[in-house]
Amino acid sequence: MKAIFISVRSASSRLPNKALKKINDKATIEYLIDRLKKSKKADTIVLCTTKSQEDDKLCEIAIKNNINFFRGSAPDKLKRWLGATTQYNVRFFVNVDGDDLFFDAGLADHCFDQYDLTKTDFIDGRGLYNDVYGMTAESLKKVCELKNNSDTEFIQPYFKSGASKGLFKMAKINQPPEKYKKQDIRMTLDYEEDYAFFSTVINHFQSSNTEMSFDNILTYIENNPEVKAINWHREQDWKSNQSNSINKLKA
């Protein structure tokens, strides 16, 4: 079984309940679910959230949209994923963050194809418009047995260093299409400006009755630089937060 796991929970310090915020009477997470359903390679989609009561609504959304869900550890998403692999008999999965509303199912399928060809334990897809990771359930189980830290905001170090160093077959994502390589557009929902950006783009496509494909999204934003400018300045804030978290993990 191959799966797409959506990692999402309601708790967020920068933009509380961002997965449940509405754009035209539809929760933001539902726009992502719609896009992932277009995958041609995934056998199932699993919304991976926590056991916190505040995440009940996320599970209700999963049911409403006919996808599976799993509830596990709040701080440790690796253990959460491991529980989901066991419950749904998943051999290999691709992780998608719940705040990446414009994630393209074609990128997930690219990871599935790479796994089918190489049987790589861990595929590292950082540095794209939306970071993506693919991994085997077997390697994840081993990592969870070896690690002694529940701070799993950054997962790659758990597979490539420390007690896990040299244990797994790892690879960078192989020749991703150029359209996925990040330029000067920010496509992550973390701040109010990001919410305004996504709202503007979604409203355009809904009002024009145009397919909201990844190619069309890029074309629209490139042709309307004022849309790109709505939230691009937040990219440096996001990078600073990422750096601080990485340094904390190394400490």
Secondary structure in CASP SS format (residue, H / E / C, confidence):
PFRMAT SS
TARGET T0000
AUTHOR 0000-0000-0000
METHOD secondary structure of the structure
MODEL  1
M C 1.00
K E 1.00
A E 1.00
I E 1.00
F E 1.00
I E 1.00
S E 1.00
V C 1.00
R C 1.00
S C 1.00
A C 1.00
S C 1.00
S C 1.00
R C 1.00
L C 1.00
P C 1.00
N C 1.00
K H 1.00
A H 1.00
L H 1.00
K C 1.00
K E 1.00
I C 1.00
N C 1.00
D C 1.00
K C 1.00
A E 1.00
T H 1.00
I H 1.00
E H 1.00
Y H 1.00
L H 1.00
I H 1.00
D H 1.00
R H 1.00
L H 1.00
K C 1.00
K C 1.00
S C 1.00
K C 1.00
K C 1.00
A C 1.00
D C 1.00
T E 1.00
I E 1.00
V E 1.00
L E 1.00
C E 1.00
T E 1.00
T E 1.00
K C 1.00
S C 1.00
Q H 1.00
E H 1.00
D H 1.00
D H 1.00
K H 1.00
L H 1.00
C H 1.00
E H 1.00
I H 1.00
A H 1.00
I H 1.00
K H 1.00
N C 1.00
N C 1.00
I C 1.00
N E 1.00
F E 1.00
F E 1.00
R E 1.00
G E 1.00
S C 1.00
A C 1.00
P C 1.00
D C 1.00
K H 1.00
L H 1.00
K H 1.00
R H 1.00
W H 1.00
L H 1.00
G H 1.00
A H 1.00
T H 1.00
T H 1.00
Q H 1.00
Y C 1.00
N C 1.00
V C 1.00
R C 1.00
F E 1.00
F E 1.00
V E 1.00
N E 1.00
V E 1.00
D E 1.00
G C 1.00
D C 1.00
D C 1.00
L C 1.00
F C 1.00
F C 1.00
D C 1.00
A H 1.00
G H 1.00
L H 1.00
A H 1.00
D H 1.00
H H 1.00
C H 1.00
F H 1.00
D H 1.00
Q H 1.00
Y H 1.00
D H 1.00
L H 1.00
T H 1.00
K C 1.00
T C 1.00
D C 1.00
F E 1.00
I E 1.00
D E 1.00
G E 1.00
R C 1.00
G C 1.00
L E 1.00
Y C 1.00
N C 1.00
D C 1.00
V E 1.00
Y E 1.00
G E 1.00
M E 1.00
T E 1.00
A H 1.00
E H 1.00
S H 1.00
L H 1.00
K H 1.00
K H 1.00
V H 1.00
C H 1.00
E H 1.00
L H 1.00
K C 1.00
N C 1.00
N C 1.00
S C 1.00
D C 1.00
T C 1.00
E C 1.00
F C 1.00
I C 1.00
Q H 1.00
P H 1.00
Y H 1.00
F H 1.00
K H 1.00
S C 1.00
G H 1.00
A H 1.00
S H 1.00
K C 1.00
G C 1.00
L C 1.00
F C 1.00
K C 1.00
M E 1.00
A E 1.00
K E 1.00
I C 1.00
N C 1.00
Q C 1.00
P C 1.00
P C 1.00
E H 1.00
K H 1.00
Y H 1.00
K E 1.00
K C 1.00
Q C 1.00
D C 1.00
I C 1.00
R C 1.00
M C 1.00
T C 1.00
L C 1.00
D C 1.00
Y C 1.00
E H 1.00
E H 1.00
D H 1.00
Y H 1.00
A H 1.00
F H 1.00
F H 1.00
S H 1.00
T H 1.00
V H 1.00
I H 1.00
N H 1.00
H H 1.00
F H 1.00
Q H 1.00
S H 1.00
S H 1.00
N C 1.00
T C 1.00
E C 1.00
M C 1.00
S C 1.00
F H 1.00
D H 1.00
N H 1.00
I H 1.00
L H 1.00
T H 1.00
Y H 1.00
I H 1.00
E H 1.00
N H 1.00
N C 1.00
P H 1.00
E H 1.00
V H 1.00
K H 1.00
A C 1.00
I C 1.00
N C 1.00
W C 1.00
H C 1.00
R H 1.00
E H 1.00
Q H 1.00
D H 1.00
W H 1.00
K H 1.00
S H 1.00
N H 1.00
Q H 1.00
S H 1.00
N H 1.00
S H 1.00
I H 1.00
N H 1.00
K H 1.00
L H 1.00
K H 1.00
A C 1.00
END
